[in-house]
Each structure stands twice: as C-alpha cells, then as structure tokens.
Amino acid sequence: MRKHHTILYLVEFGVIGGGFALLLAMNPTFYMQLVILGFILVLYVIIGLIHHRSHRDISMKVVLEYILVSALIFALFVFLNVSKI
C-alpha cells in the first residue's frame, strides 16, 4: 500500500511541478497561463479524488477541500497578475 501512495504523490508532484515549470519556461500570454493553470488544477483535483477513492475515504468534505484549494490558487494567481490583463 505504501508504494501506491508514493506513485500517486510523485504523479501529483510531477503534474503540479511540471505545469508551473511550463508556465515559467514558456512565458505565454496571460490568458494562455490561465488555461494552463486551469488544466493543472483540474488534474490536481482528479488525482486527489482518485487517491481518496482508492482508499475508500472520499467524502463531500474531501471533494470540497480539493475544489476550494484549487479555486484559491487560481484566484491568487489572477489577483497577483491582474496588471497583465
């Protein structure tokens, strides 16, 4: 079971780290950054829900937590980069 945790955490770290590296390396337009960030955050939610579902401890609280954390990160990104609009 421990190996399963490690693989999911590595995939999650790879998606988030690779996505942010892509944002920094490509330096796309602001709207393209929003699309890339949205894709990264959707994958984060999906991977997290798969992880909790595989352990059979998924609940509405867990789903809301993943969605709210993603929304917070998205809002923070938009507010910190509002001058690029």
N, C-alpha and C positions, 0 to 999 in steps of 0.2 A: 504494500500500500504506500510506503514511503517513496518508492520510485515514481509512482503515479503523481504524487504531489510535486516532486522535483521537475518532472516533464512539463506539467501544467504551468508551474511558476516560470520555467525557462521560456516556454512559448509566450506567456504573458509579458515577461520582461523583453523578449525579442520584438514583439509587436509594438509595445509602447516605446522602447528604446530606439528601435529601427524607424518607427514613424516620426519621432521627434528628430532623429538624425537626418531623416529625409527632409523635414521642414527646414532644418538649419543648412543642409548642404545645397539644396536646390534653390532656396530663396525665391519661391514662387510669389505670384501676386497674392494680395490679402485674401481674395475670395477663394483662390486655389488652396491657400493654407487652411481656410475654414473647412473646405471639402475634405482635405487630408486629415485634419484633426477630427472631424466628424466620423470618418471611416475608422480611425484609430480607436475612438471612444466606443463606437458600436462593437468593434471587435473585443474591446476590454469587457464590455457588458456580457457579450456572448460567451467568452472564455470563462468569466467568473460564474455565470449561471450554469455552464456545463460542469464546472468544478463542483459546485454545490449540489447539483443534481446527481452527479456520480456518487456523492457521499450521502445522498438522500436527506440532506438537511436544508433544502431550499424552502423558503417561506416568503411571504409577501414583504416582510421586513428586509430580507436579503436583496430581493429584486429592487425594492425602492432605494436601498442604500447604493447599489451599483448605478442606478439611473441618476440619483441625486449627486453622487460624486462626479459622474461624467458631465452632468449639467453644470456643476460648479466649475470644473476645469474649463469647459467650453466658455462659460460666461467670463471667467477670469482672463482667458486668452483674448476675448473680444474687448473687454474693458481696458486691458493693458495695451491693445493695439488699435484703439479707436482712432488714433490720429492718422492711420493708414487708409481710412475709408475715403 
